[in-house]
Amino acid sequence: MSDTFTMDEAQPRLLDETNQGLVGAPLDRPEGKLKVTGTAPYAAEFALEGMVHGVMLRATITRGKVTGFDESEAKKLPGYVGLFHGPKFVRNPAQGMAGASPVQPGDRIDYHGQPIGLVVAESFETARDAATRIKISYEQNPGAPVDPAGVDLELNEGRESIQGDLDAAMEKAAQSVDIEYTTAGHVSAAMEPHAGIAEWKDGRLVLHGSLQMVRFNKEELADAIGVESDKVHILAPYVGGGFGSKLGISSEHIAAALASRELERPVRIVLSRQTVFDAVLRRTETWQRLRLAAEESGKLTGIGHEDRVSNLEEEAFSEPVNAASRFMYAAPNRVMRQHISRNHRTPSGSVRAPGEAVGTFAMETAMDELAEKLGICPVELRLRNIPEKHPETGQAYSARALEESLREGAKRFGWDQRPKTGTRREGEWLIGMGVAGAGRSNFLVPSAARVTLSADGALVETDMTDIGTGSYAILGQIAGEMLGLPIDKVSVHLADSDLPGASGSGGSFGASSSGSSVFLAARKIREQLADKLGCRIEDLKLGNGEVSGDGKSAKLVDLLSDPISAEGRIEGGKTAETHFSAGYGAHFVEVAVNEVSGEVRVRRMLGVLGIGRVLNEKTARSQAVGGMVWGVGAALLEELGHDPRTGHIVTRDLANYHVASHADIPRDIEVVFLPERDDEANPIQSKGVGELGISGSGAAVINAIHNATGIRLHHYPATPDKVLEGFADGR
């Protein structure tokens, strides 16, 4: 596309010159009132004429094929419509879990709970009852491995990187650590369950879906049901959380579309919470080995981060566990390596901050253990090992706030008051502080948006989604800032696949990528206004309904006899090759640990983060806090459990899979954004925040537990039984 802007060089900071005061301001989300009053229509909340209801039929074996269905008992139920099944309802190894990537017909069953068909009835209750009455016959493949440790491992050559001689560095080191860690599997238990309503109108599918990346989802769904992409229209204006689980088309969308086409009626599917756990991509459990070698000064001479993850056979995804370890700290001798266990559990995929969320547990706790051996402050050890350039690629870093985050965080948190290990007590409670560095790679994904300026205000149109992150607010703020309009004069229309295709929400790239496309569209409108006024674009000023420049001025409405519309498109360019962009930060945590019960209470948290330009302080803080809360959950609570016979998830609801509640999170949770601009990242100098908050925050909790108790925990979550075992071993 010739009109696509590419990031080939650092960009001027135009948003620092517009002086409207919108970008960065902590403005409310314009759709917030609709959400809190229950009037925002989510994917399943449309009452369409003639609509029927579907319940997914799922496999009750671990591996094999379906050989038949017996509907005789289900057909006795009044209101039963039918059973829909066949190759398009069953995953194929090329697609990941149904819809995670383009779908091809298949007939394999690869995990217990896998969707294999759809039961449809006039009511949800009848469909649910009918699903329990259908008898399924199988051809089973016995002996399917479900334990990640019980199979041969596959080397992931694409994730292997070796520099220097780590073994020699470990032998020569003044001090070293060589530790094994494990993290449990996680699941994206979003508030809104996975859902969709499919309806065919004049040969075109209309899907109301709960989805994160509409531009891509349109192509995926078209491929799955065998139509051209222009025959698919997706609407996803409100999404109640995703965390990666709604990145791709899922089984409910495909099934609803296929059944609706055959029935010529709208079909609605809402997955139960248990089905979400069973059939939606999980975060893999991990085994990790961390090796660090250092001189007496604390200078690292070696870093090794090896890991083992799991997924189904032939699946392309693997958790990038050592992602942050590749760029956070420097050492001349390095080993990064990954092995994959192929087993028959629910497929694994992207869950909030894939890689960094779990990899930082190992790296950042190992750094603490090394600091203790060296007799160096954990903050100081990190400061001494910040690289001058990317250790693997040799790229220059763009804006990087790691050092400032550590220093500012230590000052604000009162790090100089950190007690000696195991010395501060309040009755049964032992008190300690912990720190961890934070890093999350930053990306620019191709994105497009259209902005139209008229006498009534501005309209922003793009298929970008808002999954609770504040897209409606942020994109409106950028347009208003660029065009000199108050925020109530800007309307934002999102998540309609007929609109210009945005990056979507994922990987913390959404706000910066889609925001840049809105910025570019508005910049084109500014150029047209400068032409109309007859001034240079560099001198153009907008605000208070006035357009001025070069000593000339006019009313904005007088220059808008007809609306002005422009489309902005952006993609990465040379700066992604010359510079490495990431968000950085530091997390500080204080905990109390009960030496009788093993309970851990987080008493206060501080995250100091560098995310480039802050686009909306309120929504950014909300994202950071949400990530930090999840960090606490990963450190202390969250743990998928699997039946050792079938691989089936047994902690399959929010009663058994424990997430952090209000009682687990302190009131004293503070987020500080450092003043920063990342000129090489994108034209608006911003970076992602949603996943930086979870990267490192859990490790800070674990390090605080050690400072409180002297216990070193390497297997997470750090539940009370593990803490008590640590007390027993230590005494």
C-alpha positions as MATLAB code, in Angstrom:
seq = 'MSDTFTMDEAQPRLLDETNQGLVGAPLDRPEGKLKVTGTAPYAAEFALEGMVHGVMLRATITRGKVTGFDESEAKKLPGYVGLFHGPKFVRNPAQGMAGASPVQPGDRIDYHGQPIGLVVAESFETARDAATRIKISYEQNPGAPVDPAGVDLELNEGRESIQGDLDAAMEKAAQSVDIEYTTAGHVSAAMEPHAGIAEWKDGRLVLHGSLQMVRFNKEELADAIGVESDKVHILAPYVGGGFGSKLGISSEHIAAALASRELERPVRIVLSRQTVFDAVLRRTETWQRLRLAAEESGKLTGIGHEDRVSNLEEEAFSEPVNAASRFMYAAPNRVMRQHISRNHRTPSGSVRAPGEAVGTFAMETAMDELAEKLGICPVELRLRNIPEKHPETGQAYSARALEESLREGAKRFGWDQRPKTGTRREGEWLIGMGVAGAGRSNFLVPSAARVTLSADGALVETDMTDIGTGSYAILGQIAGEMLGLPIDKVSVHLADSDLPGASGSGGSFGASSSGSSVFLAARKIREQLADKLGCRIEDLKLGNGEVSGDGKSAKLVDLLSDPISAEGRIEGGKTAETHFSAGYGAHFVEVAVNEVSGEVRVRRMLGVLGIGRVLNEKTARSQAVGGMVWGVGAALLEELGHDPRTGHIVTRDLANYHVASHADIPRDIEVVFLPERDDEANPIQSKGVGELGISGSGAAVINAIHNATGIRLHHYPATPDKVLEGFADGR';
ca = [
       0.000    0.000    0.000;
       1.724    3.138   -1.213;
      -0.034    5.331    1.352;
       1.161    3.212    4.280;
       3.504    4.983    6.671;
       6.542    2.932    7.713;
       8.644    3.578   10.794;
      11.986    4.130    9.102;
      13.360    6.816   11.429;
      12.688    8.527   14.740;
       9.599   10.714   14.572;
       9.078   14.301   15.767;
       6.975   14.726   18.899;
       3.989   16.498   17.406;
       1.745   15.532   20.332;
       4.013   17.593   22.598;
       3.222   20.671   20.514;
      -0.546   20.461   19.994;
      -1.314   21.718   23.535;
      -4.906   20.498   23.753;
      -4.313   18.638   27.023;
      -6.211   15.534   25.923;
      -3.473   12.969   25.313;
      -2.230   11.645   28.621;
      -5.144   13.031   30.628;
      -6.925   10.572   32.978;
     -10.236   10.792   31.108;
     -13.108    8.432   31.799;
     -13.867    5.735   29.269;
     -16.821    6.942   27.164;
     -18.447    3.493   27.242;
     -17.899    3.115   30.980;
     -21.398    4.123   32.005;
     -22.920    1.613   29.584;
     -20.821   -1.158   31.081;
     -21.463   -0.434   34.738;
     -25.202   -0.040   34.143;
     -25.431   -3.288   32.200;
     -26.610   -1.631   28.988;
     -23.521   -2.291   26.825;
     -24.503   -5.208   24.574;
     -21.902   -7.976   24.736;
     -21.617  -10.748   22.159;
     -24.410  -12.945   23.516;
     -26.807  -10.145   24.419;
     -28.731   -9.728   21.182;
     -32.267  -11.069   20.872;
     -32.669  -11.988   17.205;
     -35.898  -13.213   15.702;
     -36.040  -16.997   15.454;
     -32.826  -17.461   17.412;
     -31.985  -20.931   18.708;
     -29.396  -21.956   21.269;
     -26.399  -24.230   21.046;
     -24.284  -26.213   23.510;
     -20.939  -27.656   22.486;
     -20.643  -31.432   22.563;
     -17.194  -32.413   23.787;
     -15.031  -35.512   23.722;
     -14.911  -37.817   26.725;
     -11.748  -39.600   25.610;
      -8.182  -38.341   25.414;
      -7.206  -39.498   21.929;
      -8.859  -41.206   18.992;
     -11.789  -40.665   16.609;
     -15.549  -40.309   16.846;
     -17.302  -43.218   15.132;
     -20.932  -42.339   15.808;
     -23.620  -40.426   17.680;
     -26.882  -41.755   19.104;
     -29.476  -38.957   19.296;
     -32.469  -41.132   20.139;
     -32.876  -39.916   23.740;
     -32.199  -36.289   22.854;
     -34.869  -36.311   20.158;
     -37.524  -37.057   22.815;
     -37.070  -33.576   24.288;
     -39.589  -30.928   23.152;
     -37.728  -28.117   21.414;
     -34.777  -30.231   20.318;
     -33.550  -28.987   16.932;
     -30.627  -31.225   16.092;
     -26.997  -32.263   16.341;
     -24.419  -30.746   14.026;
     -21.073  -32.452   13.564;
     -18.543  -33.469   10.953;
     -14.954  -32.668    9.927;
     -15.340  -28.899   10.222;
     -16.388  -29.285   13.869;
     -13.195  -31.134   14.830;
      -9.753  -29.553   15.141;
      -6.948  -30.302   12.728;
      -3.334  -30.086   13.880;
      -2.629  -27.279   11.437;
      -5.116  -24.980   13.132;
      -4.212  -25.212   16.795;
      -7.366  -25.261   18.864;
     -10.383  -24.567   16.689;
      -9.683  -21.202   15.186;
      -6.336  -20.361   16.758;
      -5.065  -20.186   13.176;
      -6.702  -20.906    9.781;
      -8.930  -23.948   10.048;
      -8.854  -27.098    7.927;
     -11.198  -30.079    8.269;
     -10.007  -32.894   10.505;
     -11.288  -35.881   12.409;
      -8.846  -36.351   15.269;
      -9.589  -36.158   18.956;
      -6.473  -34.993   20.733;
      -7.591  -34.054   24.226;
     -10.345  -34.767   26.731;
     -13.007  -32.054   26.482;
     -12.266  -31.176   22.848;
     -15.324  -29.734   21.022;
     -16.636  -32.261   18.473;
     -20.135  -31.058   17.675;
     -23.010  -28.751   18.496;
     -26.396  -29.549   20.034;
     -29.093  -27.009   19.100;
     -32.507  -26.465   20.685;
     -35.154  -23.795   21.054;
     -33.855  -22.975   24.539;
     -30.491  -23.141   26.226;
     -31.850  -25.441   28.914;
     -33.112  -27.954   26.365;
     -29.824  -27.861   24.458;
     -27.890  -28.431   27.663;
     -30.111  -31.370   28.646;
     -29.960  -32.865   25.170;
     -26.166  -32.735   25.143;
     -26.067  -35.003   28.197;
     -28.382  -37.537   26.504;
     -26.406  -38.018   23.308;
     -24.312  -41.181   23.336;
     -20.984  -40.973   21.519;
     -18.999  -43.950   20.268;
     -15.268  -43.744   19.723;
     -12.291  -45.504   18.298;
      -9.788  -44.924   21.096;
      -6.040  -44.642   20.878;
      -4.893  -45.907   24.298;
      -1.765  -44.775   26.056;
      -1.915  -41.117   25.031;
       0.687  -39.268   27.164;
      -0.789  -36.559   29.396;
       2.134  -35.920   31.761;
       4.608  -33.327   30.405;
       7.440  -35.130   32.172;
       6.565  -38.538   30.770;
       7.523  -38.107   27.111;
      10.596  -37.526   24.989;
      11.350  -33.842   24.564;
      11.562  -31.953   21.285;
      14.244  -29.289   20.933;
      12.818  -25.999   19.704;
      15.672  -24.991   17.426;
      14.138  -21.601   16.685;
      14.458  -20.615   20.346;
      18.045  -21.785   20.869;
      20.805  -19.201   21.177;
      24.357  -19.917   22.385;
      27.120  -17.343   22.858;
      30.529  -17.971   24.375;
      31.077  -20.818   26.870;
      28.635  -20.777   29.775;
      30.023  -23.951   31.383;
      33.476  -22.391   31.581;
      32.004  -19.159   32.970;
      30.222  -21.115   35.711;
      33.466  -22.869   36.685;
      35.464  -19.629   36.853;
      32.772  -17.536   38.553;
      33.407  -15.942   41.930;
      29.789  -16.778   42.696;
      27.119  -18.594   40.724;
      23.627  -20.043   40.984;
      22.196  -23.073   39.200;
      18.530  -23.501   40.118;
      15.479  -25.311   38.787;
      12.071  -23.632   38.928;
       8.552  -24.677   37.988;
       5.428  -22.666   37.309;
       1.898  -24.027   37.122;
      -0.398  -23.733   34.124;
      -2.750  -20.751   33.955;
      -6.003  -19.998   32.186;
      -7.540  -16.774   30.857;
     -10.620  -16.714   33.050;
     -12.077  -13.551   31.511;
     -15.169  -12.086   33.129;
     -17.193  -12.542   29.932;
     -17.192  -16.195   28.831;
     -16.563  -17.063   25.201;
     -19.712  -16.480   23.175;
     -21.112  -15.731   19.750;
     -24.308  -15.296   17.765;
     -24.230  -16.196   14.076;
     -26.817  -15.160   11.489;
     -26.807  -15.353    7.682;
     -28.261  -12.412    5.780;
     -28.428  -12.492    1.996;
     -25.611  -15.014    1.771;
     -23.359  -13.150    4.198;
     -22.485  -14.259    7.721;
     -22.965  -11.731   10.506;
     -21.216  -12.774   13.726;
     -21.597  -11.040   17.062;
     -18.449  -12.352   18.718;
     -16.268  -11.860   21.757;
     -12.974  -11.404   19.931;
      -9.710   -9.486   20.216;
      -8.453   -9.198   16.635;
     -11.310   -8.645   14.219;
      -9.208   -8.089   11.080;
      -7.584  -11.478   11.471;
     -10.677  -13.196   12.856;
     -12.605  -12.358    9.685;
     -10.078  -14.250    7.571;
      -9.943  -17.179   10.006;
     -13.701  -17.598   10.137;
     -14.054  -17.365    6.357;
     -11.430  -20.087    5.973;
     -13.139  -22.259    8.573;
     -16.554  -22.246    6.933;
     -15.396  -22.177    3.323;
     -16.420  -18.718    2.078;
     -14.611  -15.631    0.823;
     -13.708  -13.172    3.554;
     -16.000  -10.483    2.129;
     -18.881  -12.805    3.022;
     -18.077  -12.464    6.737;
     -19.076   -9.485    8.868;
     -17.882   -9.520   12.499;
     -19.131   -7.173   15.211;
     -17.405   -7.100   18.612;
     -17.959   -3.631   20.125;
     -17.741   -4.765   23.763;
     -15.496   -7.552   25.002;
     -15.420   -8.495   28.659;
     -11.760   -9.455   28.833;
      -9.634  -11.710   26.699;
      -6.014  -11.991   27.955;
      -5.081  -13.860   24.775;
      -7.851  -16.448   24.852;
      -9.945  -14.500   22.326;
      -7.144  -13.704   19.879;
      -8.404  -16.280   17.390;
     -11.714  -17.652   16.192;
     -12.854  -20.391   18.551;
     -15.051  -23.457   18.296;
     -18.241  -21.631   19.287;
     -17.944  -19.164   16.406;
     -17.331  -21.841   13.793;
     -20.088  -24.088   15.133;
     -22.632  -21.266   15.332;
     -21.843  -20.160   11.774;
     -22.148  -23.657   10.298;
     -25.358  -24.508   12.154;
     -26.935  -21.148   11.353;
     -26.244  -21.611    7.649;
     -27.907  -25.011    7.653;
     -30.880  -23.989    9.800;
     -31.331  -20.550    8.226;
     -31.842  -19.236   11.752;
     -29.608  -17.279   14.155;
     -27.663  -19.550   16.515;
     -26.396  -18.405   19.905;
     -23.635  -20.170   21.843;
     -22.305  -19.184   25.269;
     -19.676  -21.451   26.762;
     -20.126  -22.384   30.397;
     -17.260  -21.497   32.699;
     -16.269  -25.174   32.846;
     -16.191  -25.429   29.055;
     -14.037  -22.309   28.872;
     -11.489  -24.050   31.096;
     -11.735  -27.299   29.139;
     -11.646  -26.016   25.584;
      -9.843  -22.647   25.533;
      -6.090  -22.299   25.176;
      -4.224  -22.546   28.488;
      -0.836  -21.217   29.526;
       1.586  -24.106   29.674;
       3.187  -25.222   32.890;
       6.960  -24.660   32.790;
      10.174  -26.176   34.046;
      13.052  -23.727   34.019;
      16.766  -23.899   34.774;
      18.555  -20.658   35.559;
      22.339  -20.413   35.632;
      24.073  -17.164   36.538;
      27.803  -16.628   36.877;
      29.339  -13.438   38.257;
      32.565  -11.754   39.268;
      33.006  -10.507   42.852;
      31.930   -7.052   41.649;
      28.587   -8.483   40.634;
      29.262   -8.208   36.926;
      27.578  -11.140   35.185;
      29.838  -13.343   33.098;
      27.216  -15.946   32.208;
      23.454  -16.292   31.836;
      21.669  -19.544   31.071;
      17.897  -19.816   30.806;
      16.603  -23.174   29.665;
      12.981  -24.217   29.816;
      10.509  -26.957   29.057;
       6.925  -26.238   27.967;
       4.110  -28.387   26.614;
       1.598  -28.431   23.793;
      -0.260  -30.832   21.532;
       1.482  -32.638   18.709;
       2.127  -30.526   15.601;
       1.131  -27.256   17.268;
       3.313  -24.299   16.290;
       2.966  -22.220   19.462;
       5.421  -22.493   22.327;
       5.581  -20.171   25.334;
       8.612  -17.831   24.861;
       9.690  -18.341   28.465;
      13.131  -16.725   28.249;
      11.948  -13.706   26.231;
      12.930  -11.117   28.857;
      16.163  -12.922   29.757;
      17.386  -12.283   26.224;
      17.489   -8.503   26.631;
      17.266   -7.482   30.299;
      20.839   -8.145   31.475;
      24.248   -8.510   29.811;
      26.793  -11.342   29.964;
      29.295  -12.546   27.347;
      28.500  -16.241   27.847;
      24.865  -17.150   27.282;
      22.640  -20.157   26.656;
      18.959  -19.806   25.789;
      17.257  -23.118   25.032;
      13.759  -24.603   24.983;
      12.324  -28.096   24.788;
       8.695  -28.975   24.109;
       6.772  -31.844   25.657;
       4.119  -33.162   23.289;
       1.185  -34.410   25.333;
      -2.570  -34.606   25.186;
      -3.695  -31.872   27.507;
      -5.782  -28.901   26.367;
      -3.709  -26.975   23.788;
      -1.516  -24.180   25.092;
      -1.353  -20.685   23.653;
      -0.936  -17.010   24.438;
      -2.000  -15.882   27.895;
      -1.254  -12.386   29.195;
       2.448  -11.595   28.664;
       3.345  -14.979   27.176;
       6.926  -15.679   28.166;
       7.717  -12.793   30.492;
       4.870  -13.527   32.920;
       6.398  -16.877   33.910;
       9.998  -16.486   32.763;
      10.633  -13.569   35.115;
       9.877  -15.805   38.098;
      13.079  -17.705   37.357;
      15.319  -14.861   36.180;
      14.351  -12.304   38.804;
      14.429  -14.690   41.764;
      17.752  -16.128   40.575;
      19.140  -12.584   40.452;
      18.090  -12.186   44.077;
      19.790  -15.419   45.082;
      22.971  -14.352   43.321;
      22.850  -10.948   45.021;
      22.637  -12.673   48.394;
      25.660  -14.859   47.616;
      27.642  -11.822   46.498;
      26.568   -9.691   49.437;
      25.268   -7.028   47.042;
      21.928   -5.211   47.250;
      19.482   -6.815   44.770;
      18.722   -3.403   43.251;
      22.413   -2.650   42.825;
      23.122   -6.020   41.191;
      20.527   -5.301   38.541;
      21.887   -1.798   37.951;
      25.403   -3.179   37.396;
      24.235   -5.515   34.641;
      22.109   -3.330   32.371;
      23.416   -3.849   28.807;
      24.688   -1.088   26.541;
      23.185   -2.853   23.527;
      20.999   -5.902   22.931;
      23.145   -8.863   24.039;
      22.064  -11.117   21.182;
      21.304   -8.865   18.219;
      23.636   -5.955   18.884;
      20.758   -3.518   18.319;
      20.716   -0.173   20.059;
      18.009    0.200   22.664;
      15.322    2.792   22.134;
      14.035    4.628   25.223;
      14.809    2.420   28.220;
      13.771    3.252   31.763;
      15.091    0.205   33.645;
      17.742    2.075   35.617;
      15.460    4.985   36.466;
      12.656    2.587   37.455;
      14.918    0.753   39.888;
      16.322    3.925   41.421;
      13.029    5.803   41.627;
      11.206    2.740   42.946;
      13.782    2.124   45.661;
      13.488    5.745   46.760;
       9.691    5.816   46.781;
       9.261    2.415   48.440;
      11.733    3.034   51.247;
      14.075    0.289   50.102;
      16.756    1.567   52.446;
      14.487    0.423   55.305;
      14.418   -3.162   54.010;
      15.036   -5.444   56.998;
      17.785   -8.023   57.188;
      16.444  -11.416   56.168;
      14.100  -12.915   58.772;
      14.502  -10.146   61.378;
      11.262   -8.155   61.272;
       8.337   -9.654   63.155;
       4.795   -8.621   64.126;
       3.507  -11.448   66.319;
       3.106  -14.552   64.153;
       3.847  -12.538   61.014;
       7.271  -12.116   59.469;
       7.674   -9.007   57.296;
       9.855   -8.592   54.231;
      10.427   -6.627   51.032;
      11.212   -7.817   47.524;
      12.140   -6.308   44.182;
      12.141   -7.474   40.582;
      12.948   -5.891   37.253;
      10.288   -5.806   34.547;
      10.633   -5.961   30.787;
       8.215   -6.597   27.952;
       9.062   -6.390   24.246;
       7.228   -3.661   22.350;
       5.781   -4.218   18.870;
       4.255   -2.177   16.073;
       1.621   -4.170   14.148;
       0.129   -2.997   10.813;
      -2.982   -0.974   11.527;
      -5.427    1.334    9.759;
      -8.061    3.867   10.787;
     -10.279    6.459    9.144;
     -10.987    9.872   10.652;
     -13.692   12.195    9.352;
     -13.886   15.833   10.430;
     -17.124   17.750    9.964;
     -18.752   20.832   11.421;
     -20.275   18.585   14.100;
     -16.965   17.087   15.248;
     -14.801   14.101   14.394;
     -15.560   10.432   13.817;
     -12.908    7.722   14.249;
     -13.572    4.412   12.497;
     -11.488    1.246   12.756;
     -12.059   -2.429   13.527;
      -9.824   -2.097   16.608;
     -11.311   -3.763   19.682;
     -11.689   -2.637   23.284;
     -11.274   -5.592   25.643;
     -11.455   -3.404   28.724;
      -8.235   -1.575   27.921;
      -9.646    1.838   27.020;
      -9.474    1.921   23.214;
     -12.606    4.061   22.921;
     -11.078    6.692   25.188;
      -7.524    6.623   23.843;
      -8.389    6.819   20.137;
     -10.813    9.654   20.812;
      -8.172   11.521   22.790;
      -5.618   11.245   19.976;
      -8.091   12.501   17.366;
      -9.275   15.337   19.588;
      -5.705   16.362   20.411;
      -4.685   16.452   16.769;
      -7.785   18.306   15.548;
      -8.214   20.802   18.366;
     -11.538   19.371   19.527;
     -12.937   18.774   23.006;
     -13.414   15.096   23.759;
     -17.220   15.340   23.645;
     -16.922   16.308   19.969;
     -15.180   13.048   19.026;
     -17.040    9.787   18.362;
     -15.277    6.428   18.089;
     -16.716    3.467   16.175;
     -14.832    0.201   16.792;
     -14.783   -3.546   16.185;
     -16.732   -3.709   12.933;
     -14.901   -5.821   10.347;
     -16.213   -3.625    7.519;
     -14.089   -0.752    8.862;
     -10.355   -0.242    8.209;
      -8.386   -3.128    9.661;
      -6.517   -2.428   12.899;
      -3.882   -4.342   14.797;
      -6.411   -5.702   17.258;
      -5.897   -6.057   20.985;
      -3.028   -8.321   21.979;
       0.637   -8.318   22.888;
       0.360   -4.803   24.365;
       0.595   -3.439   20.821;
      -3.020   -2.345   20.355;
      -3.087    1.213   21.678;
       0.208    2.228   20.076;
      -0.460    0.578   16.712;
      -4.082    1.629   16.267;
      -3.399    4.961   17.963;
      -0.648    5.658   15.433;
      -3.040    5.016   12.543;
      -5.544    7.473   14.043;
      -2.719    9.985   14.520;
      -1.657    9.632   10.880;
      -5.216   10.027    9.586;
      -5.670   13.164   11.699;
      -2.306   14.475   10.508;
      -3.518   14.209    6.912;
      -6.593   16.245    7.856;
      -4.339   18.871    9.454;
      -2.448   19.098    6.153;
      -5.700   19.692    4.279;
      -6.727   22.390    6.768;
      -3.342   24.097    6.346;
      -3.880   24.111    2.581;
      -7.364   25.569    2.996;
      -6.058   28.298    5.292;
      -2.994   28.896    3.163;
      -0.328   28.325    5.824;
       2.587   25.983    6.311;
       1.711   22.761    8.125;
       4.504   23.464   10.629;
       2.725   26.677   11.692;
      -0.811   25.280   11.916;
      -2.585   25.739   15.254;
      -5.982   24.259   16.127;
      -8.198   24.820   19.151;
     -11.305   26.510   20.478;
     -12.933   26.226   17.062;
     -10.160   28.268   15.447;
      -7.596   27.452   12.754;
      -4.528   29.705   12.591;
      -1.029   29.909   11.148;
       1.357   32.325    9.401;
      -0.633   35.235   10.788;
      -3.881   33.939    9.282;
      -6.921   32.596   11.118;
     -10.387   31.256   10.398;
     -13.261   29.520   12.098;
     -12.934   25.764   11.764;
     -16.527   25.454   10.571;
     -15.848   27.936    7.793;
     -13.230   25.586    6.347;
     -15.574   22.599    6.482;
     -18.197   23.217    3.829;
     -17.852   19.473    3.264;
     -16.504   16.884    5.715;
     -12.823   16.014    5.370;
     -11.966   12.333    5.609;
      -8.564   10.626    5.662;
      -7.243    7.142    6.311;
      -4.054    6.450    8.191;
      -2.068    3.234    7.761;
       1.115    2.221    9.536;
       3.520   -0.686    9.656;
       6.960   -1.354   11.062;
      10.078   -0.241    9.224;
      13.795    0.258    9.644;
      13.655    1.382   13.263;
      12.552   -2.147   14.218;
      15.809   -3.383   12.696;
      18.133   -0.763   14.139;
      16.559   -0.411   17.602;
      15.109   -2.794   20.156;
      11.990   -1.372   21.784;
      10.550   -2.598   25.058;
       8.731   -1.375   28.110;
      10.746   -1.499   31.347;
      10.017   -1.139   35.012;
      10.624   -2.290   38.546;
       8.247   -3.873   41.040;
       8.578   -3.500   44.799;
       6.501   -5.559   47.227;
       6.102   -5.888   50.984;
       4.613   -9.088   52.385;
       3.685  -10.585   55.734;
       4.127  -14.345   56.133;
       2.421  -16.252   58.942;
       4.853  -18.755   60.414;
       1.996  -20.855   61.839;
      -0.348  -21.150   58.836;
       2.021  -20.441   55.943;
      -0.331  -17.724   54.681;
       1.228  -14.899   52.666;
      -0.376  -11.472   52.669;
       0.761   -8.798   50.262;
       0.738   -5.542   52.237;
       1.832   -3.015   49.636;
       3.010   -2.886   46.033;
       4.721   -0.319   43.851;
       5.260   -0.514   40.114;
       7.479    2.103   38.478;
       7.135    1.775   34.720;
       8.492    3.362   31.563;
       5.914    3.001   28.786;
       6.819    5.879   26.507;
       4.107    8.497   26.142;
       1.166    7.810   28.449;
      -1.969    8.073   26.300;
      -4.505    8.033   29.146;
      -3.195    7.980   32.695;
      -6.351    6.393   34.125;
      -6.654    3.514   31.664;
      -2.892    2.925   31.733;
      -2.877    2.738   35.508;
      -5.820    0.338   35.406;
      -3.920   -1.926   33.029;
      -0.790   -1.833   35.178;
      -2.714   -2.586   38.365;
      -4.524   -5.446   36.638;
      -1.207   -6.953   35.616;
       0.232   -6.568   39.108;
      -2.839   -8.263   40.593;
      -2.344  -11.162   38.191;
       1.301  -11.284   39.259;
       0.148  -11.822   42.835;
      -2.240  -14.533   41.659;
       0.494  -16.327   39.729;
       2.851  -16.113   42.711;
       0.438  -17.312   45.375;
      -2.759  -18.826   43.973;
      -3.243  -19.789   40.327;
      -2.668  -23.412   39.389;
      -4.304  -25.613   36.774;
      -4.744  -29.187   37.925;
      -5.023  -32.145   35.517;
      -6.391  -35.655   35.918;
      -3.265  -37.838   35.627;
      -5.247  -40.507   33.741;
      -6.912  -38.400   31.040;
      -5.185  -35.006   31.107;
      -8.579  -33.418   31.734;
      -8.503  -30.130   33.670;
     -10.028  -30.690   37.114;
      -9.711  -27.125   38.442;
     -12.246  -26.051   35.847;
     -14.150  -23.223   37.504;
     -13.494  -20.238   39.733;
     -14.282  -22.250   42.853;
     -11.323  -24.552   42.251;
      -8.986  -22.403   40.176;
      -8.110  -19.647   42.618;
      -7.622  -16.111   41.325;
      -6.772  -13.134   43.472;
      -9.785  -11.588   45.196;
     -10.143   -8.237   46.958;
      -8.908   -9.745   50.226;
      -5.673  -10.871   48.550;
      -4.709   -7.449   47.187;
      -3.598   -4.505   49.322;
      -5.195   -1.084   49.222;
      -1.679    0.302   48.991;
      -0.955   -0.520   45.366;
       0.770    2.317   43.555;
       1.768    2.799   39.920;
       4.211    5.474   38.774;
       4.773    6.221   35.093;
       8.115    7.785   34.327;
       8.213   10.696   31.835;
       9.432    9.065   28.634;
       9.122    9.251   24.854;
      10.153    6.360   22.597;
      10.902    8.090   19.290;
      11.826    4.862   17.474;
       8.686    2.969   18.515;
       5.972    4.807   16.562;
       4.865    8.359   15.646;
       3.125    8.860   19.008;
       6.162    7.689   21.044;
       4.119    5.282   23.199;
       4.643    1.691   24.287;
       2.451   -1.078   25.693;
       1.535   -1.324   29.354;
      -1.019   -4.119   29.745;
       1.546   -6.907   30.052;
       4.395   -5.013   31.691;
       2.508   -4.995   35.000;
       2.493   -8.795   35.261;
       6.120   -9.154   34.122;
       8.174   -9.331   37.307;
       5.512   -8.483   39.886;
       5.101  -12.127   40.925;
       8.851  -12.543   41.320;
       8.926   -9.504   43.620;
       6.381  -11.284   45.852;
       8.557  -14.399   45.993;
      11.665  -12.357   46.793;
       9.780  -10.561   49.573;
       8.817  -13.936   51.083;
      12.512  -14.808   51.296;
      13.400  -11.489   52.894;
      10.663  -12.068   55.481;
      11.452  -15.694   56.286;
      14.771  -16.817   54.841;
      12.872  -19.429   52.806;
      13.735  -19.870   49.134;
      10.791  -21.131   47.077;
      11.318  -22.396   43.525;
       7.970  -23.984   42.679;
       5.022  -21.693   42.081;
       2.426  -20.820   43.190;
       3.798  -20.427   46.706;
       0.780  -21.912   48.465;
       0.748  -22.239   52.290;
       1.763  -25.913   52.183;
       4.954  -25.012   50.295;
       5.696  -22.167   52.710;
       5.237  -24.470   55.700;
       7.435  -27.078   54.052;
      10.039  -24.356   53.612;
       9.836  -23.502   57.301;
      10.237  -27.177   58.193;
      13.217  -27.656   55.891;
      14.857  -24.468   57.123;
      14.588  -25.354   60.780;
];
